[in-house]
Amino acid sequence: MTVPSAPLCVVPTFLRTGADLDLAVRCLVSLWSTAPHAGVLIVDNASPEPALVQQLAVAASELGHDIVALDETGSVARAVNVGLAHALETGRDAVLVNAGIEFADPAWLDRMLGRTDTAGRPAAVVGAWLVDPSGCIRHAGMLFSVRTRTFWHRCRHAPANLPEALDPLRCPVAVALQLIRYETLATIGLYDEGFGGSYADVDYCLRVFAAGRDCIYEPAAWAVEHATVLAPESDPVREASHQHLIQKWLGADFTAFTPAIV
C-alpha cells in the first residue's frame, strides 16, 4: 500500500473544565497553522462534560478536523487505538498528540517524518522534544532505571538548553507527541490495552525494538506541553500498569536504555 503523504494526527481528549477545552482548542489551532496538510482525528474519551465536547466539535468542524466521541471512558491506550486503527485502515502514518500541546514551529512535522534510524532507514517511531511554558524540559526520550525497574523521562525539569537533551537518541519515546509509521502499525499493531494508561507507550517502543527497528528521540522537532488533557489515572491503576510492564518484559535486557548513573 502507498502511504499518503499527509499523516493522521490523533488527539485524545478528556474535558472536565473550560481550561481543558481552551487547551484542546489551542492545540487544534496550532496543528491547523503548522501542519495544514495533516489530517486530524480527535478521540474524546467520554468526557464528563458533554457541553464542552459539543463546543470542541464546533471548533473542530471550523478547522476541518474530525471527531469521534466514545460512549464510555476507557484507558488512554483504548482511545489512542481508535485513532491508530483509523490510520492503519487508511494506510497513513499516525502522530499521537496530547491535547495540551501547542505547536509554534512549522517544521516540527517534517522533522519527525524525516528522522532516520541507526541504519539510515525511516525511524519506525519518532518522539519529539517537549518543554513546558517556563522553558523546562518535559520530554527528551526515556531511559530505564535498574533500581526502580521502570522507565523515566530523561532530563525532566532541566533547563531546555541542557546539552544532552539536544542530540537525537535511540530510546523509547512518549505518547505525548509520537510519530508511528504506517509500516510500523502494519507490523507491530496497536497499543496494548492491558495497560491502564501509563507505560503503554513504553511497551509499544519495546515491541518495536524487539522487532529489530528503532525508536528515535528527535530534538529538532519540538513543541510546548502545557498540561495533560487525558482521563485521570489512579495510583492503583498506574501500579497495575507498571506490574504488567514488568511481567510482560520479565528477563528482557534493557542495558541499551540504562544511563551510566541511575
C-alpha positions as CSV (number, residue, x, y, z in Angstrom):
1,M,0.0,0.0,0.0
2,T,1.2,3.5,-0.8
3,V,1.2,5.7,2.3
4,P,-0.4,9.1,1.7
5,S,2.0,12.0,2.2
6,A,-0.2,13.5,4.9
7,P,-0.2,11.6,8.2
8,L,-3.1,11.4,10.6
9,C,-2.7,13.4,13.9
10,V,-4.6,11.6,16.6
11,V,-5.7,13.8,19.6
12,P,-7.3,12.1,22.6
13,T,-9.3,14.4,24.8
14,F,-11.0,14.2,28.2
15,L,-12.7,17.5,29.1
16,R,-13.6,18.4,32.7
17,T,-13.2,22.1,32.7
18,G,-13.3,25.1,30.4
19,A,-9.5,25.3,30.9
20,D,-9.3,21.8,29.3
21,L,-11.3,23.0,26.4
22,D,-9.2,26.0,25.9
23,L,-6.0,23.9,25.8
24,A,-7.5,21.5,23.3
25,V,-8.6,24.3,21.0
26,R,-5.2,25.9,21.2
27,C,-3.7,22.6,20.3
28,L,-6.0,22.1,17.3
29,V,-5.5,25.7,16.0
30,S,-1.7,25.3,16.3
31,L,-2.0,22.0,14.4
32,W,-4.0,23.7,11.7
33,S,-1.5,26.5,11.4
34,T,1.8,24.5,11.5
35,A,0.7,21.2,9.8
36,P,-2.2,22.3,7.5
37,H,-1.9,19.3,5.2
38,A,-2.1,16.7,8.0
39,G,-5.4,15.0,8.8
40,V,-6.6,15.4,12.4
41,L,-8.8,13.0,14.3
42,I,-10.0,13.9,17.8
43,V,-10.9,11.0,20.0
44,D,-12.9,12.1,23.0
45,N,-12.7,9.6,25.8
46,A,-16.3,10.1,27.1
47,S,-15.6,13.4,28.7
48,P,-17.7,14.1,31.9
49,E,-18.9,17.5,30.4
50,P,-20.8,16.9,27.2
51,A,-21.4,20.6,26.6
52,L,-17.6,21.1,26.4
53,V,-17.4,18.2,23.8
54,Q,-20.1,19.9,21.8
55,Q,-18.0,23.2,21.8
56,L,-14.9,21.2,20.8
57,A,-16.8,19.6,17.9
58,V,-17.8,23.1,16.7
59,A,-14.2,24.2,16.8
60,A,-13.1,21.0,15.1
61,S,-15.6,21.5,12.3
62,E,-14.5,25.0,11.7
63,L,-10.9,23.8,11.4
64,G,-11.8,20.9,9.1
65,H,-10.9,18.3,11.8
66,D,-12.9,15.1,12.5
67,I,-14.0,14.0,16.0
68,V,-15.1,10.6,17.4
69,A,-16.9,10.6,20.8
70,L,-16.6,7.3,22.8
71,D,-19.6,6.2,24.7
72,E,-17.7,5.1,27.8
73,T,-14.4,6.3,29.4
74,G,-11.6,3.8,28.9
75,S,-7.9,3.7,29.1
76,V,-5.7,6.1,27.2
77,A,-4.5,3.1,25.2
78,R,-8.1,2.4,24.1
79,A,-8.6,6.0,23.0
80,V,-5.3,6.0,21.2
81,N,-6.1,2.8,19.4
82,V,-9.3,4.3,17.8
83,G,-7.0,6.7,16.0
84,L,-4.3,4.2,15.3
85,A,-6.8,1.8,13.8
86,H,-8.1,4.5,11.5
87,A,-4.6,5.4,10.4
88,L,-3.9,1.7,9.7
89,E,-7.2,1.2,7.8
90,T,-6.5,4.3,5.6
91,G,-2.8,3.5,5.1
92,R,-1.4,6.5,6.9
93,D,1.4,7.4,9.3
94,A,0.0,8.3,12.7
95,V,1.1,11.1,15.0
96,L,-0.2,10.9,18.6
97,V,-0.7,14.4,20.1
98,N,-1.5,15.2,23.7
99,A,-4.3,17.9,23.6
100,G,-2.2,20.0,26.0
101,I,0.5,20.5,23.4
102,E,0.8,23.8,21.4
103,F,2.9,24.0,18.2
104,A,4.8,27.1,17.1
105,D,7.5,25.7,14.7
106,P,6.1,25.0,11.2
107,A,8.9,22.5,10.6
108,W,8.1,20.1,13.5
109,L,6.2,17.5,11.5
110,D,8.7,17.5,8.6
111,R,11.5,16.9,11.0
112,M,9.7,14.0,12.6
113,L,8.9,12.5,9.2
114,G,12.5,13.0,8.1
115,R,14.0,11.3,11.1
116,T,16.1,8.2,10.2
117,D,17.2,5.4,12.4
118,T,20.7,3.9,13.2
119,A,20.6,2.0,9.9
120,G,19.6,5.0,7.7
121,R,16.0,3.9,7.3
122,P,13.0,6.0,8.3
123,A,12.7,5.6,12.0
124,A,9.8,3.3,12.9
125,V,8.7,5.6,15.8
126,V,9.8,9.1,16.5
127,G,9.4,11.2,19.6
128,A,9.8,15.0,20.0
129,W,11.4,17.4,22.4
130,L,8.8,18.9,24.7
131,V,9.2,21.8,27.0
132,D,6.8,23.4,29.5
133,P,5.8,27.1,29.2
134,S,8.6,28.1,31.6
135,G,11.2,26.6,29.3
136,C,12.0,23.5,31.3
137,I,12.1,20.0,29.7
138,R,9.0,17.8,29.8
139,H,10.3,15.1,27.4
140,A,13.6,14.2,25.9
141,G,13.2,10.5,25.5
142,M,13.0,7.8,28.2
143,L,15.6,5.6,29.9
144,F,15.5,2.6,32.2
145,S,16.3,2.6,35.9
146,V,17.8,-0.6,37.3
147,R,16.9,0.5,40.8
148,T,13.2,1.0,40.3
149,R,12.8,-1.3,37.4
150,T,10.9,1.3,35.4
151,F,11.3,3.8,32.6
152,W,11.6,7.5,33.4
153,H,11.7,10.8,31.4
154,R,15.3,11.8,31.0
155,C,16.3,15.4,31.7
156,R,12.8,16.2,33.1
157,H,12.5,19.6,34.6
158,A,16.0,20.5,33.4
159,P,16.6,23.8,31.5
160,A,15.7,23.5,27.8
161,N,19.3,24.2,26.7
162,L,20.8,21.2,28.6
163,P,23.3,19.8,26.1
164,E,22.4,16.1,26.4
165,A,18.8,16.9,25.5
166,L,19.8,18.5,22.2
167,D,21.1,15.4,20.5
168,P,19.0,12.6,18.9
169,L,18.9,9.3,20.9
170,R,17.8,5.8,20.3
171,C,15.4,5.1,23.1
172,P,11.7,4.7,24.0
173,V,9.6,7.9,23.4
174,A,6.4,9.1,25.0
175,V,2.8,9.1,23.7
176,A,2.5,12.9,24.2
177,L,4.0,13.5,20.7
178,Q,4.8,10.3,18.9
179,L,5.0,9.5,15.2
180,I,4.3,5.9,14.3
181,R,4.9,5.0,10.6
182,Y,2.2,3.1,8.7
183,E,4.7,0.2,8.2
184,T,5.2,0.0,11.9
185,L,1.5,-0.1,12.6
186,A,1.1,-2.9,9.9
187,T,3.9,-4.9,11.5
188,I,3.7,-4.2,15.3
189,G,-0.1,-3.5,15.6
190,L,-1.8,-1.2,18.0
191,Y,-1.2,-0.3,21.7
192,D,-1.7,-3.0,24.3
193,E,-4.9,-2.1,26.1
194,G,-3.9,-4.3,29.0
195,F,-2.2,-1.1,30.3
196,G,-4.5,1.2,32.2
197,G,-2.7,4.2,30.7
198,S,0.9,4.5,31.9
199,Y,3.6,2.5,30.2
200,A,1.6,1.6,27.1
201,D,3.8,3.9,25.1
202,V,7.0,2.4,26.6
203,D,5.6,-1.1,25.8
204,Y,5.0,-0.1,22.2
205,C,8.5,1.1,21.8
206,L,9.9,-2.1,23.3
207,R,7.9,-4.1,20.8
208,V,9.4,-2.0,18.0
209,F,12.9,-2.6,19.3
210,A,12.2,-6.4,19.7
211,A,11.2,-6.4,16.0
212,G,14.6,-5.1,15.0
213,R,13.5,-1.5,14.3
214,D,14.3,1.8,16.1
215,C,12.5,4.4,18.1
216,I,14.4,7.8,18.0
217,Y,14.1,10.9,20.1
218,E,14.4,13.9,17.7
219,P,15.0,17.2,19.5
220,A,14.8,19.2,16.2
221,A,11.0,18.5,16.4
222,W,9.7,20.5,19.4
223,A,6.6,21.8,20.9
224,V,5.3,23.3,24.2
225,E,3.3,21.0,26.5
226,H,1.1,23.0,28.8
227,A,-0.7,20.1,30.6
228,T,-2.1,16.6,30.1
229,V,-5.7,16.6,28.9
230,L,-6.4,12.9,29.4
231,A,-8.6,10.7,31.6
232,P,-7.1,10.7,35.1
233,E,-5.4,7.5,36.3
234,S,-5.5,6.3,39.9
235,D,-2.3,5.2,41.7
236,P,-3.6,1.5,41.9
237,V,-4.2,1.5,38.1
238,R,-0.8,3.1,37.4
239,E,0.9,0.5,39.6
240,A,-1.0,-2.3,37.9
241,S,0.3,-1.0,34.5
242,H,3.8,-1.0,35.9
243,Q,3.4,-4.6,37.1
244,H,2.0,-5.5,33.7
245,L,5.1,-4.0,32.0
246,I,7.5,-5.8,34.4
247,Q,5.8,-9.2,33.8
248,K,5.5,-8.7,30.1
249,W,9.2,-8.0,29.7
250,L,10.5,-10.1,32.5
251,G,14.1,-11.1,31.7
252,A,14.4,-8.5,28.9
253,D,17.8,-6.8,28.5
254,F,17.3,-3.0,28.9
255,T,21.0,-2.1,29.3
256,A,20.9,-0.2,26.0
257,F,18.4,2.2,27.7
258,T,20.3,2.4,31.0
259,P,22.4,5.5,31.7
260,A,25.8,5.2,33.3
261,I,24.5,6.5,36.7
262,V,20.9,5.9,37.9
